[in-house]
Amino acid sequence: MTPPVDGGTAAGDRPPVPQSAAGSTWKPLRLRAFRTLWIAQIVSNIGGWMQTVGAQWLITQESGSAGLIALVQTAASFPVLLLGIPAGALADIVDRRKLLLCAQMLMFTAAGLLAALTATGRMNSYGVLALTFVLGCGTALMSPAWQAIQPELVPKDQIPAAAALGGVNMNLARAIGPALGGLVVALAGTAAVFAINAVSFLVTLAALAAWHRRTEPDPVGPERILPALRAGGRYVRHAPRVRRVLGRSLLFVPCAAALWALLPVAARQQLGLEAGGYGLLLGAVGVGAAVGAVLLPLVRGRWSSNTALAGGGMLFAVTLALLGLVRIPWIAGVVLVFSGIAWMGVLSILNAQMQVTVPKWVRARALAFYLTVFQGGMAVGAAVWGTVADGIGLVAALLVSAAVLAAGSLIGLFLSVPDTVLDRSPSMHWAMPTMVLEPPETNGQVLITIEYRVPARNADLFVRSMAAMGRSRLRTGALHWDLYQDAARPDTYLEVFLVASWEEHLRQHSGRLTGFDKETEERARALVDPEHPFQVSHYIPARKQSPD
């Protein structure tokens, strides 16, 4: 299964260019590369949902434990907590296409082994969980790379539509896969479902093999894994908009995971359904998500992202509560259609925000943090709600999860996700420094100082503007940043920032800065006395210049 993610401004800001026509959602499918990979993805996702139904139903028949059934979701999601962030760094360093091919081969092998052992009667609940964990490792390796290639396949103005289509893909598969999986389980057994999932990975392998990806070599050379990991962490830590998206994900995903963890239990215990009926319930969620994709452009045109996220969370909370109360299968199916609409809307908005906010050089790493929060929330949430259901009962667990999710949705209104668009295109506006001494590339920190002369009338605004510049320095590689004022010459300010190595500083010069960083610098430097241009100095670790 391909990645299971659907796709500091005032909370009331409106989208600058709302998608007014539903047809705009489908525009990226006109592009051949995107269309080919999208079709391969839906085949793989259908296979993945069929596999999920087979795994959960096998455990349901063997043990019937809500805790063990919920652990299927945990086993699939927990590997992202272990591998997601390193995989993001890897996807920013190596060829993403090759990484995706390797991850698909790993998942094909695991799914094939699961099918073979089940067919020969040598598979039990714990074996299913173990191989589901391996499949999750493959998903963890490929997810950041898969998300990061989307802007390579479509123009920038189509990125929100591409993110929504990712949700359509996942949820069309959710509409088809579970129902088909339940049918195959009923007719041919769980081994057949696992075998179909293995074959689906071959389709994605073929599509990736046919894709000719254009690569641009890094002028400084490829990053090393540990510095790349640290750089990704610094970027997320000092990017307020990214942190807000992660915060909204944490407020939604762990509680929403109750639906996926407990739905098979509700299908069997409350609604008296077998595998086919459970598949139809999951299909109802998928139908709702597909409807949500059609409605999403209209919602985005009327409401801000912040309002839409809160509304989607509240709607999902209501459906969780109703699922705990209804006992008639067709009513449960109607309720789950609205669950799908809410799920699609919330995750598509969050995913699109990440895609358009993060610059190319760190895109996979930042998306890895987002995917880690998402999958970690699913893993922990599924385990928690499965345990709660075993302890206090299914109905109580669903009602509690609904209440917590509703509260989180209201709290989220104060953690606004803005709709304003930032210029994240690369900007190489820094002149390359002229050096007399040859600095070591990887050993030894580099201290950069910039002296400014600022008229007194501009002083307060300059200090406020420099705070934004400090965040820019920290996002792009600085370990520490500060601004000092000369006590003897109050119009003189000294900006100081420390970079881990000369190589890291060269990366700031050669592609890490964006158009938004350039605008931030221009606002601050417009306040400097034009008769006294700023002065930049680079300090490297002192070395003896001659032997004793």
C-alpha positions in Angstrom: 0.0 0.0 0.0 1.3 3.4 -0.9 1.4 6.1 1.8 -1.9 6.3 3.8 -2.1 10.0 3.9 -4.9 11.8 2.0 -4.0 14.5 1.2 1.3 33.2 11.7 -1.7 34.7 9.9 -5.0 35.6 11.4 -7.4 32.7 11.6 -10.0 34.3 9.4 -7.8 34.7 6.3 -9.4 33.5 3.2 -7.6 31.5 0.4 -6.1 33.9 -2.0 -7.3 32.0 -5.0 -10.1 29.6 -4.0 -10.9 26.6 -6.2 -14.3 27.6 -7.4 -14.9 24.7 -9.7 -15.0 21.1 -8.7 -13.3 20.2 -12.0 -10.1 21.8 -10.8 -9.6 18.9 -8.5 -9.0 16.5 -11.5 -6.7 18.8 -13.5 -3.4 17.0 -12.6 -4.7 13.8 -14.1 -4.2 15.4 -17.6 -0.4 15.0 -17.0 0.9 11.6 -18.1 3.5 11.0 -15.4 1.1 12.0 -12.6 -1.7 10.0 -14.1 0.4 6.8 -14.5 1.7 6.9 -10.9 -1.8 7.8 -9.6 -3.3 4.7 -11.3 -0.5 2.5 -10.0 -1.1 4.0 -6.5 -4.8 3.2 -6.5 -4.1 -0.4 -7.6 -1.6 -0.7 -4.7 -4.0 0.9 -2.3 -6.8 -1.4 -3.2 -4.5 -4.3 -2.5 -3.4 -2.8 0.8 -7.0 -2.4 2.0 -7.8 -5.9 0.9 -4.8 -7.1 3.0 -6.0 -5.1 6.0 -9.4 -6.7 5.9 -7.8 -10.1 5.6 -5.4 -9.5 8.4 -8.1 -8.1 10.8 -10.6 -10.9 9.9 -8.0 -13.7 10.4 -7.3 -12.4 13.9 -11.0 -11.8 14.5 -11.7 -15.5 13.8 -8.7 -16.8 15.7 -8.9 -14.7 18.9 -11.7 -12.1 18.8 -9.7 -9.8 21.0 -10.3 -6.1 20.3 -6.8 -5.3 21.5 -5.2 -7.7 19.0 -7.4 -6.6 16.1 -6.5 -2.9 16.8 -2.8 -3.9 16.8 -3.1 -4.5 13.0 -3.3 -0.7 12.6 -0.5 -0.3 15.2 1.8 -2.8 13.4 1.2 -1.0 10.1 1.8 2.5 11.5 4.4 2.1 14.3 7.4 1.6 11.8 7.0 5.2 10.8 8.0 6.3 14.3 11.2 4.3 13.9 12.1 5.0 10.3 10.0 7.9 9.1 12.4 10.8 9.9 15.6 9.0 8.7 13.7 7.9 5.6 12.8 11.6 4.9 16.5 12.5 5.2 17.4 9.7 2.9 14.8 10.8 0.3 16.4 14.3 0.2 19.8 12.8 -0.3 19.4 9.8 -2.7 17.5 9.4 -6.0 13.9 9.2 -4.8 12.8 7.0 -7.6 15.4 4.3 -6.7 14.4 4.6 -3.0 10.8 4.0 -4.0 11.7 1.0 -6.1 13.6 -0.6 -3.2 10.7 0.0 -0.8 8.2 -1.6 -3.2 10.5 -4.7 -3.5 10.6 -5.1 0.3 6.8 -4.9 0.5 6.3 -7.3 -2.4 8.5 -9.8 -0.6 6.7 -9.4 2.7 3.2 -9.7 1.1 4.3 -12.8 -0.9 5.6 -14.5 2.3 2.4 -13.7 4.1 0.3 -15.2 1.3 2.5 -18.4 1.1 2.5 -19.0 4.9 -1.3 -18.5 5.2 -2.0 -20.8 2.2 0.0 -23.6 3.9 -1.7 -23.1 7.3 1.4 -21.9 9.0 0.2 -18.4 9.9 -1.3 -17.2 13.2 -2.3 -13.8 14.7 1.2 -12.9 15.8 2.7 -13.9 12.5 0.2 -11.6 10.7 1.2 -8.8 13.0 4.9 -9.4 12.4 4.7 -9.3 8.6 2.3 -6.4 8.8 5.1 -4.6 10.7 7.5 -5.4 7.8 5.0 -4.0 5.3 4.8 -0.9 7.6 8.6 -0.6 7.4 8.3 -0.5 3.6 5.7 2.2 3.8 7.8 4.2 6.2 10.7 4.1 3.8 8.7 5.2 0.8 6.2 7.6 2.3 8.4 10.8 2.5 9.8 10.2 -1.0 6.3 9.5 -2.5 4.9 12.7 -0.9 7.9 14.7 -2.0 7.7 13.8 -5.7 4.2 15.2 -6.1 5.5 18.8 -6.7 7.9 17.3 -9.3 4.9 15.9 -11.2 2.6 18.9 -11.4 2.9 22.7 -11.6 2.9 24.7 -8.4 -0.6 25.9 -8.8 -1.9 22.4 -9.0 -0.2 21.1 -5.8 -3.4 21.5 -3.7 -5.4 19.6 -6.4 -2.7 16.9 -6.5 -2.9 16.6 -2.7 -6.7 16.3 -2.9 -6.3 13.6 -5.6 -4.0 11.7 -3.2 -7.0 11.6 -0.8 -9.4 10.6 -3.6 -7.0 7.8 -4.5 -6.7 6.5 -1.0 -10.4 6.7 -0.4 -11.6 5.3 -3.7 -9.4 2.4 -2.8 -11.0 2.4 0.7 -14.4 2.2 -1.1 -13.4 -0.7 -3.4 -10.7 -2.5 -1.5 -12.5 -3.5 1.7 -15.6 -4.7 -0.1 -13.5 -6.6 -2.6 -11.4 -7.9 0.2 -14.4 -9.1 2.2 -15.8 -10.8 -0.9 -12.4 -12.6 -1.7 -12.1 -13.7 2.0 -15.6 -15.2 1.8 -15.0 -16.9 -1.5 -11.3 -17.9 -1.5 -9.9 -17.2 2.0 -7.4 -14.8 3.5 -4.4 -16.3 1.6 -5.9 -15.1 -1.7 -6.3 -11.6 -0.4 -2.6 -11.5 0.7 -1.6 -12.8 -2.7 -3.5 -10.1 -4.6 -1.8 -7.5 -2.4 1.6 -8.9 -3.4 0.7 -8.6 -7.1 -0.4 -5.0 -6.6 3.1 -4.0 -5.7 4.3 -5.2 -9.1 2.0 -2.7 -10.7 3.7 0.2 -8.8 7.1 -1.2 -9.6 6.3 -1.1 -13.3 5.0 2.4 -13.1 8.1 3.7 -11.3 10.4 1.8 -13.7 8.7 3.7 -16.6 9.0 7.1 -15.0 12.0 9.1 -16.2 12.8 11.5 -13.3 14.7 14.6 -14.0 17.4 15.3 -11.3 19.4 18.4 -10.6 22.8 17.8 -9.0 23.4 19.6 -5.7 26.2 22.2 -6.4 27.8 21.4 -3.0 27.4 17.7 -3.4 25.0 15.3 -1.6 24.4 15.8 2.1 25.6 13.3 4.7 22.9 11.5 6.6 23.5 12.9 10.1 23.9 16.5 9.1 20.8 16.1 6.9 18.8 14.8 9.9 19.9 17.7 12.0 19.1 20.2 9.3 15.6 18.8 8.9 15.0 18.9 12.6 16.2 22.6 12.8 13.9 23.5 9.8 10.8 22.1 11.4 11.7 23.6 14.8 12.0 27.1 13.4 9.1 27.0 10.9 6.0 28.2 12.7 3.6 27.2 9.9 4.9 23.6 9.8 4.6 23.4 13.6 1.0 24.5 13.4 0.1 21.8 10.8 1.8 19.2 13.0 -0.2 20.5 16.0 -3.5 20.2 14.2 -2.6 16.7 13.1 -2.0 15.7 16.7 -5.4 17.2 17.7 -7.2 15.1 15.1 -5.4 11.8 14.2 -5.0 9.9 17.5 -8.7 10.2 18.3 -9.9 9.6 14.7 -7.8 6.4 14.8 -10.6 5.0 17.0 -12.8 4.5 13.9 -10.2 2.3 12.1 -9.2 0.4 15.2 -12.7 -0.4 16.4 -14.8 -0.6 13.3 -14.2 -4.4 12.8 -15.3 -5.0 16.4 -18.4 -2.9 16.0 -19.2 -4.7 12.7 -19.1 -8.1 14.4 -20.4 -7.4 18.0 -22.9 -4.6 17.5 -24.1 -5.0 13.9 -23.7 -8.8 13.6 -21.9 -8.6 10.2 -19.4 -11.0 8.7 -16.4 -10.2 6.5 -18.4 -9.0 3.5 -20.5 -6.7 5.6 -17.4 -5.2 7.3 -15.9 -4.6 3.9 -19.1 -2.7 2.9 -18.8 -0.5 6.0 -15.3 0.4 5.0 -16.5 1.0 1.5 -19.1 3.5 2.9 -16.2 5.5 4.4 -14.5 5.5 1.0 -17.6 6.6 -0.8 -17.9 9.5 1.7 -14.2 10.4 1.1 -14.8 10.5 -2.7 -17.8 12.8 -2.1 -15.6 14.9 0.1 -13.1 15.3 -2.7 -15.8 16.8 -4.9 -17.0 19.1 -2.2 -13.6 20.2 -1.0 -13.0 23.0 -3.6 -16.4 24.5 -2.7 -15.6 24.3 1.0 -12.2 25.9 0.4 -13.8 28.7 -1.5 -16.2 29.5 1.3 -14.2 28.9 4.5 -10.6 29.3 5.6 -8.5 26.3 6.2 -8.7 26.9 10.0 -12.5 26.8 10.0 -12.7 23.8 7.6 -10.3 21.8 9.8 -12.4 22.6 13.0 -15.7 21.7 11.1 -14.2 18.5 9.8 -13.0 17.4 13.2 -16.4 18.1 14.8 -18.2 16.2 12.0 -15.9 13.2 12.5 -16.5 13.3 16.3 -20.3 13.2 15.8 -20.0 10.2 13.5 -17.8 8.4 16.1 -20.5 8.9 18.8 -23.3 7.8 16.4 -21.4 4.7 15.5 -21.3 3.7 19.2 -25.1 4.1 19.4 -26.6 2.6 16.2 -27.5 -1.1 15.8 -28.8 -1.1 12.3 -26.2 -1.8 9.6 -27.6 0.5 6.9 -27.8 3.5 9.3 -24.2 2.8 10.3 -23.3 2.9 6.6 -24.9 6.3 6.2 -23.0 7.6 9.3 -19.7 6.3 7.9 -20.3 8.2 4.6 -20.1 11.4 6.7 -17.0 10.0 8.5 -15.3 9.7 5.0 -16.3 13.2 4.1 -14.7 14.6 7.3 -11.6 12.4 7.0 -11.0 13.4 3.5 -11.4 17.1 4.1 -9.2 17.4 7.2 -6.3 15.3 5.9 -6.3 16.9 2.4 -6.1 20.4 3.8 -3.2 19.4 6.1 -1.3 17.6 3.4 -1.7 20.4 0.9 -0.5 22.9 3.5 2.7 20.9 4.0 3.3 20.5 0.3 3.0 24.2 -0.5 4.8 25.5 2.7 8.1 23.5 2.6 10.9 24.3 0.1 12.4 21.7 -2.2 15.7 21.1 -0.4 14.0 19.9 2.9 10.6 18.8 1.5 11.0 15.0 2.2 12.4 15.6 5.7 9.6 18.0 6.7 7.0 15.6 5.2 8.6 12.8 7.2 7.8 14.7 10.4 4.3 15.1 9.2 3.9 11.4 8.3 5.6 10.4 11.6 3.0 12.5 13.5 0.2 11.0 11.4 1.3 7.4 11.5 2.4 7.7 15.1 -1.0 9.1 16.0 -2.7 6.2 14.2 -0.4 3.6 15.9 -0.7 5.0 19.4 -4.4 5.9 19.0 -5.3 2.5 17.7 -3.5 0.8 20.6 -5.1 3.1 23.2 -8.6 2.8 22.0 -8.4 -1.0 21.6 -7.2 -1.2 25.2 -10.0 1.2 26.3 -12.6 -0.9 24.5 -11.3 -4.1 26.2 -11.5 -2.3 29.5 -14.7 -0.3 29.5 -16.5 -1.6 26.4 -16.8 -0.7 22.8 -19.7 1.9 23.1 -17.9 3.8 25.9 -14.6 3.8 24.0 -16.3 5.3 20.9 -18.1 8.0 23.0 -15.0 9.0 24.9 -13.0 9.2 21.7 -15.7 11.4 20.2 -15.7 13.8 23.1 -11.9 14.2 23.1 -11.9 14.8 19.4 -14.6 17.4 19.6 -12.6 19.2 22.4 -9.4 19.0 20.2 -11.2 20.5 17.2 -12.3 23.5 19.3 -8.8 24.0 20.7 -7.5 23.9 17.2 -9.2 27.1 16.4 -6.6 28.8 18.5 -3.8 27.1 16.5 -4.5 28.7 13.2 -3.3 27.3 9.9 -3.1 30.3 7.5 -4.0 30.3 3.8 -1.5 32.9 2.7 1.0 31.6 0.1 4.7 31.9 0.8 7.4 32.1 -1.9 9.4 28.9 -1.4 11.2 28.9 -4.7 15.0 28.7 -4.4 16.8 32.1 -4.2 20.6 32.3 -4.5 20.8 36.0 -3.7 23.8 35.7 -1.4 27.1 36.4 -3.1 29.7 33.7 -2.7 32.2 34.8 0.0 35.8 35.7 -1.0 38.2 34.0 1.3 42.0 34.3 1.8 42.2 31.3 4.2 40.9 27.9 3.0 38.2 26.8 5.6 37.8 23.0 6.3 34.5 21.9 4.7 33.2 19.6 7.4 35.2 20.1 10.5 34.9 23.3 12.6 32.0 25.7 13.1 31.8 28.9 11.2 30.8 32.3 12.8 29.2 34.9 10.5 28.8 38.5 11.6 26.9 41.3 9.8 27.2 44.9 11.0 24.4 47.3 10.3 24.0 51.0 10.9 20.4 51.9 11.5 18.9 55.4 12.0 17.2 55.9 15.4 13.8 56.4 13.8 14.0 52.9 12.3 15.4 51.1 15.4 12.3 49.4 16.8 11.0 48.3 13.5 14.5 47.0 12.6 14.7 44.8 15.7 11.3 43.3 15.0 12.2 42.7 11.4 15.5 41.0 12.4 13.6 38.5 14.6 12.0 37.1 11.4 15.5 37.1 9.8 16.8 35.1 12.7 14.2 32.4 12.1 15.3 32.3 8.5 18.9 31.8 9.5 17.9 29.0 11.9 15.7 27.3 9.3 18.4 27.2 6.7 21.3 25.9 8.9 22.3 28.2 11.8 22.9 26.5 15.2 22.5 29.8 17.0 21.5 33.4 16.1 21.4 36.7 18.0 21.4 40.4 17.5 23.5 42.8 19.5 23.5 46.6 19.8 26.8 48.6 20.3 26.5 50.3 23.7 29.0 53.1 22.6 27.4 53.6 19.1 23.6 52.9 19.5 23.0 53.1 15.8 25.3 50.1 15.2 23.9 46.5 15.4 25.7 43.2 15.0 24.0 40.1 13.7 25.8 36.9 14.8 25.0 33.4 13.7 26.9 30.1 14.1 26.8 27.4 11.4 27.9 23.8 12.0 30.5 23.7 9.2 31.6 25.6 6.1 29.8 23.0 4.0 26.5 23.9 5.8 27.1 27.6 5.2 27.8 27.0 1.5 24.4 25.2 1.3 22.8 28.4 2.6 24.4 30.2 -0.3 23.6 27.5 -2.9 19.9 26.7 -2.6 18.5 26.6 0.9 17.3 30.2 0.8 13.9 30.9 -0.7 12.1 33.9 -2.2 10.4 34.3 1.2 13.8 34.5 2.9 14.9 37.1 0.4 11.7 39.2 1.1 12.4 38.9 4.9 16.0 40.2 4.4 14.9 43.0 2.1 12.4 44.3 4.7 15.0 44.5 7.4 17.8 45.9 5.2 15.5 48.6 3.8 15.8 50.1 7.3 19.6 50.4 7.3 21.3 53.7 6.7 22.0 53.6 2.9 25.3 55.6 3.4 26.7 52.8 5.6 26.1 49.4 3.8 26.1 46.3 6.0 29.4 44.5 6.4 29.7 40.7 6.4 32.5 38.8 8.0 33.2 35.0 8.2 35.2 33.6 11.0 36.6 30.1 10.9 38.4 28.1 13.7 41.9 29.6 14.3 44.8 27.5 13.1 48.5 28.0 13.4 49.7 29.5 10.1 53.4 28.3 10.4 55.3 25.7 12.4 57.1 26.7 15.6 
